[in-house]
């Protein structure tokens, strides 16, 4: 029984990690006042580019690097449209996702039948042999460990640094930040690019660790879930990581449900993670005051220095 529970927890961590990366990146972008609905497309581009390079070069870590670059490039395109040319953020984000879905499918045509060994877990001698604690703490893959580091770094940056304070100030009132001599557009660009890099890393985790293989639209809505997680977390990093693992846990439980004797249609079980997300969002949306107090005041609003 203990081994089963340990296995479920490990699987939950693996299922939630892509969401941790993507949601933390989107959190930073939204804290600057930019709503980027292109996360799904950025994750897919990160996944396919990372997998293609890893399969071609036989270097998994080069694949991870390229995935980050691909996600950043998609974010840069979104940034140029919305921050430079003042395009509507919602429309540009949706277009970015559609573009990413189509382009990733085209790039991945030659890689759908390719399989990789993938990035393996690290087993720390002696420590990894400790019952229960060893497998859960000292036998994880490097990118999962890095997701913890990224969470801590984002939390520290947002609430313990002057740069983080500036980013949050831009999200509240870019006009005020600009009047104080700071470039609100540059701050937003940096936040958007970070969000793209994190989304690309989330895609790399799917294609090079969690699966590892390439399947068209393999993100299966995780980009949209990441967007929902930011709202679920009321724009707080700690709640983002909690929500990511909650979704990951529901995803894994539906795989084990039938094994535990649950006589439910497989289609319903597959829909459970998304149903849980919708229910949580509905419950949160009822508390309008909390959302208004925590959401960046300038979220989704275009800003131009000359305006």
Phi and psi in degrees as a GROMACS rama.xvg file:
@    title "Ramachandran Plot"
@    xaxis  label "Phi"
@    yaxis  label "Psi"
@TYPE xy
-61.7159  -42.9564  UNK-2
-63.2454  -37.9645  UNK-3
-63.3792  -45.075  UNK-4
-64.3138  -40.8899  UNK-5
-61.7401  -42.0409  UNK-6
-63.2244  -39.2492  UNK-7
-65.8648  -42.5783  UNK-8
-63.5621  -44.3599  UNK-9
-62.5898  -41.7781  UNK-10
-65.4854  -35.846  UNK-11
-64.0843  -43.7685  UNK-12
-60.6732  -43.4442  UNK-13
-64.8092  -40.5963  UNK-14
-70.9008  -30.4107  UNK-15
-86.0875  -20.6625  UNK-16
-60.6668  -43.9077  UNK-17
-58.1371  -35.0223  UNK-18
-70.8237  -35.1325  UNK-19
-59.8656  -48.7928  UNK-20
-60.2229  -54.1659  UNK-21
-65.1481  -42.2012  UNK-22
-69.9801  -38.3743  UNK-23
-64.118  -39.1121  UNK-24
-64.3374  -43.0219  UNK-25
-68.1245  -34.5563  UNK-26
-58.9276  -46.2861  UNK-27
-63.4562  -43.0483  UNK-28
-61.7761  -44.5662  UNK-29
-70.3831  -30.4333  UNK-30
-62.2321  -25.6547  UNK-31
-87.0078  -3.24053  UNK-32
98.2084  8.49063  UNK-33
-107.274  124.136  UNK-34
-98.4391  109.391  UNK-35
-108.619  104.573  UNK-36
-86.6334  10.6583  UNK-37
-94.1843  15.4348  UNK-38
-59.4486  -41.3944  UNK-39
-58.866  -45.7828  UNK-40
-65.0904  -38.3545  UNK-41
-67.3081  -39.5085  UNK-42
-63.9288  -42.6651  UNK-43
-64.8266  -41.434  UNK-44
-66.1047  -38.4607  UNK-45
-63.3745  -42.0196  UNK-46
-64.0742  -49.6395  UNK-47
-71.7825  -41.2068  UNK-48
-67.688  -42.127  UNK-49
-62.6077  -43.9911  UNK-50
-66.7333  -43.4765  UNK-51
-61.51  -44.8787  UNK-52
-68.1366  -41.4603  UNK-53
-62.8266  -41.5416  UNK-54
-68.7113  -34.6772  UNK-55
-79.2003  -41.3357  UNK-56
-95.3286  -10.0816  UNK-57
60.6822  25.5968  UNK-58
-122.816  106.703  UNK-59
-65.349  -38.6705  UNK-60
-73.3474  -29.4867  UNK-61
-65.9624  -37.3789  UNK-62
-61.4865  -41.412  UNK-63
-61.5467  -44.9206  UNK-64
-60.7232  -44.9921  UNK-65
-66.2499  -35.5445  UNK-66
-60.9061  -42.5926  UNK-67
-62.9731  -42.7423  UNK-68
-63.8577  -41.3571  UNK-69
-63.4598  -44.0653  UNK-70
-63.5538  -38.5676  UNK-71
-66.1652  -39.5845  UNK-72
-63.799  -41.4016  UNK-73
-63.5742  -39.7195  UNK-74
-67.0208  -36.0308  UNK-75
-63.3702  -41.666  UNK-76
-60.4364  -45.2406  UNK-77
-61.9014  -41.3685  UNK-78
-64.1125  -41.2379  UNK-79
-61.6877  -42.8496  UNK-80
-65.5853  -44.1777  UNK-81
-92.9989  -34.237  UNK-82
-94.3326  -32.78  UNK-83
-92.1659  -48.3892  UNK-84
-97.1618  2.70549  UNK-85
60.5654  32.1346  UNK-86
-69.4744  155.505  UNK-87
-60.9993  129.496  UNK-88
-65.9871  -39.0994  UNK-89
-65.6499  -47.6455  UNK-90
-63.6398  -44.0442  UNK-91
-65.2491  -37.4265  UNK-92
-66.7381  -43.2123  UNK-93
-63.124  -41.9789  UNK-94
-63.1465  -37.5374  UNK-95
-64.2852  -39.9527  UNK-96
-66.1777  -46.2411  UNK-97
-61.2804  -42.8362  UNK-98
-62.7846  -43.3254  UNK-99
-65.1479  -38.9432  UNK-100
-62.9808  -46.653  UNK-101
-68.0283  -45.9968  UNK-102
-67.2029  -39.3513  UNK-103
-64.9811  -38.1973  UNK-104
-63.3178  -39.4096  UNK-105
-68.052  -46.8126  UNK-106
-63.2968  -35.7512  UNK-107
-85.5767  4.94519  UNK-108
-55.5135  -39.0317  UNK-109
-87.2758  2.68564  UNK-110
-120.869  5.86443  UNK-111
-68.5411  -22.7235  UNK-112
-106.185  10.733  UNK-113
-95.6599  138.763  UNK-114
-125.124  142.007  UNK-115
-117.865  159.056  UNK-116
-68.3071  -36.173  UNK-117
85.7557  166.875  UNK-118
-75.2806  124.967  UNK-119
-92.256  160.258  UNK-120
-69.9271  154.139  UNK-121
-97.6047  124.229  UNK-122
-103.95  109.929  UNK-123
-80.7161  121.543  UNK-124
-50.708  140.339  UNK-125
71.3734  -56.5319  UNK-126
-62.8575  -38.0473  UNK-127
-70.599  -13.1121  UNK-128
-90.6785  -4.13846  UNK-129
-65.9291  129.64  UNK-130
-56.9033  136.964  UNK-131
65.0195  -61.961  UNK-132
-64.3728  -41.6554  UNK-133
-54.9753  -55.7702  UNK-134
-63.6545  -32.5929  UNK-135
-81.8921  -24.0091  UNK-136
-117.734  -37.0968  UNK-137
-113.377  16.931  UNK-138
-137.18  38.8146  UNK-139
-102.404  165.617  UNK-140
-80.4379  157.807  UNK-141
-59.1772  -38.7187  UNK-142
-70.2704  -30.1717  UNK-143
-67.0144  -43.7808  UNK-144
-59.0068  -41.275  UNK-145
-65.0198  -30.3655  UNK-146
-63.5933  -34.8509  UNK-147
-65.7793  -42.0306  UNK-148
-63.2547  -42.3896  UNK-149
-64.1873  -41.5288  UNK-150
-58.6235  -47.365  UNK-151
-64.0529  -39.9889  UNK-152
-66.0879  -42.8208  UNK-153
-64.6755  -43.4212  UNK-154
-61.2805  -45.9356  UNK-155
-64.8043  -43.7094  UNK-156
-61.43  -46.1805  UNK-157
-68.897  -36.6399  UNK-158
-116.585  -0.786222  UNK-159
-129.601  5.04691  UNK-160
-127.608  156.169  UNK-161
-66.0955  -38.5765  UNK-162
-62.8443  -38.8994  UNK-163
-66.1536  -38.1679  UNK-164
-63.5255  -40.3933  UNK-165
-63.3708  -43.9864  UNK-166
-60.7575  -44.121  UNK-167
-66.9114  -34.4  UNK-168
-65.4542  -39.427  UNK-169
-63.8616  -37.707  UNK-170
-66.7973  -27.5346  UNK-171
-85.4135  -44.1909  UNK-172
-156.515  90.2339  UNK-173
-61.7359  -29.9673  UNK-174
-62.3664  -42.2394  UNK-175
-67.5249  -43.1554  UNK-176
-62.1711  -40.3707  UNK-177
-64.8334  -39.493  UNK-178
-65.7628  -26.2036  UNK-179
-85.121  0.864925  UNK-180
100.962  6.95668  UNK-181
-99.1167  148.919  UNK-182
-88.8472  102.511  UNK-183
-63.0921  -35.9171  UNK-184
-65.3834  -42.273  UNK-185
-64.5192  -40.1439  UNK-186
-62.4821  -43.7518  UNK-187
-65.9823  -38.6044  UNK-188
-59.1637  -46.7946  UNK-189
-61.1017  -41.9984  UNK-190
-65.858  -42.3276  UNK-191
-65.2039  -41.3288  UNK-192
-65.966  -39.1512  UNK-193
-62.2217  -42.6127  UNK-194
-60.4219  -40.2767  UNK-195
-65.7052  -42.1762  UNK-196
-62.3573  -42.1886  UNK-197
-66.9432  -38.5931  UNK-198
-65.5616  -41.1424  UNK-199
-61.2568  -38.617  UNK-200
-65.9359  -36.6314  UNK-201
-62.9032  -40.3814  UNK-202
-64.3735  -39.8939  UNK-203
-62.1844  -37.4106  UNK-204
-63.7897  -40.8002  UNK-205
-61.9435  -46.911  UNK-206
-82.6654  -24.6311  UNK-207
-115.44  -9.47409  UNK-208
-126.855  -57.9502  UNK-209
-69.0398  -40.9895  UNK-210
-86.4519  -57.7796  UNK-211
-92.3526  119.538  UNK-212
-169.561  175.32  UNK-213
-112.448  127.38  UNK-214
-133.464  136.536  UNK-215
-55.8325  132.978  UNK-216
55.8042  39.8111  UNK-217
-68.6874  -16.0249  UNK-218
-67.254  -26.3405  UNK-219
51.2066  43.6492  UNK-220
86.8759  5.25018  UNK-221
-65.1359  -29.2959  UNK-222
-63.6847  -40.9995  UNK-223
-70.0931  -36.7325  UNK-224
-63.2768  -38.6611  UNK-225
-61.2902  -40.3713  UNK-226
-62.307  -42.5255  UNK-227
-66.0193  -34.5682  UNK-228
-63.4654  -34.122  UNK-229
-63.0564  -40.7157  UNK-230
-70.0236  -44.1474  UNK-231
-54.2352  -38.8555  UNK-232
-82.687  -0.597208  UNK-233
46.9492  43.9667  UNK-234
61.3979  37.2391  UNK-235
-122.494  129.159  UNK-236
-57.8741  -42.0022  UNK-237
-61.8405  -39.2952  UNK-238
-73.6281  -26.8166  UNK-239
-61.8868  -49.0933  UNK-240
-68.2844  -34.5829  UNK-241
-63.957  -45.5194  UNK-242
-64.4941  -36.4591  UNK-243
-62.481  -43.7226  UNK-244
-75.5427  -26.7325  UNK-245
-63.4168  -46.6782  UNK-246
-63.5683  -42.4603  UNK-247
-61.3263  -38.7767  UNK-248
-66.066  -41.8767  UNK-249
-64.4718  -38.2885  UNK-250
-60.4655  -44.6252  UNK-251
-73.1328  -39.0144  UNK-252
-61.0709  -36.8272  UNK-253
-66.7111  -24.0969  UNK-254
-72.6461  -32.7281  UNK-255
-91.92  -11.9925  UNK-256
-57.9094  -46.7322  UNK-257
-66.6312  -33.5411  UNK-258
-65.5165  -27.8546  UNK-259
-86.2606  0.918959  UNK-260
100.648  8.97581  UNK-261
-75.9241  117.121  UNK-262
-93.6155  77.6907  UNK-263
-126.308  149.215  UNK-264
-59.3514  141.675  UNK-265
-61.478  -32.3294  UNK-266
-63.921  -39.5592  UNK-267
-67.2363  -41.0938  UNK-268
-63.2358  -39.0208  UNK-269
-66.1903  -28.5114  UNK-270
-83.9321  -11.617  UNK-271
-55.853  -45.5427  UNK-272
-59.6543  -40.1678  UNK-273
-73.8191  -35.9773  UNK-274
-63.8112  -42.0887  UNK-275
-62.1083  -40.1769  UNK-276
-62.864  -44.0916  UNK-277
-62.4302  -44.1172  UNK-278
-61.7306  -44.3363  UNK-279
-62.6275  -43.1775  UNK-280
-64.5686  -38.7874  UNK-281
-62.6691  -43.3023  UNK-282
-64.3668  -41.6237  UNK-283
-67.7946  -39.9539  UNK-284
-63.246  -19.2679  UNK-285
-70.6277  -23.8037  UNK-286
-95.1966  78.9873  UNK-287
-62.7991  -35.5228  UNK-288
-61.7996  -45.0767  UNK-289
-62.2072  -42.979  UNK-290
-63.3517  -44.0299  UNK-291
-65.1888  -36.1984  UNK-292
-72.2377  -29.6182  UNK-293
-103.125  -25.954  UNK-294
-69.563  136.36  UNK-295
-56.3714  132.394  UNK-296
-63.0386  -30.6058  UNK-297
-99.2617  15.9195  UNK-298
-60.2195  125.614  UNK-299
82.174  -1.19192  UNK-300
-96.797  129.469  UNK-301
-69.368  150.988  UNK-302
-142.906  135.079  UNK-303
-130.269  132.343  UNK-304
-55.2789  -30.1886  UNK-305
-85.6108  -6.55166  UNK-306
